[in-house]
């Protein structure tokens, strides 16, 4: 389970955003880019804090959903 202090959020002005998680002592890129975060990108990180990524784009439903 991820702890809040193990989660890193970096906002880069006018370039995009990325989210990372420390898993097993190693930082892993969860998502990077601009626009909507696909729910499928979060499948491997079910414990990623919802307050950091509260919603994602469900490709099957074709809409933004709450996590």
Residue, then its C-alpha position, 0 to 999 in steps of 0.5 A: x500500500x502506498x503511503x502519502x509521503x511515497x507519492x510524488x506530484x510535480x507540476x510543470x508549467x506549460x509542459x504537462x504534469x506527471x505522477x509517480x509512486x515509490x513501489x518497492x523502494x523504486x520510483x515508477x512513473x504512473x502517468x505523464x502528459x496533458x489532458x485526461x488520465x485514462x483509468x487503464x493507466x492506474x490499474x497497476x496502482x489501485x492504492x494511489x491517493x484518490x485526492x491526487x487523482x480523483x477521476x479518470x477517463x474510462x475508455x469503455x464507458x467513454x466518460x470521466x469517472x470518479x475513482 
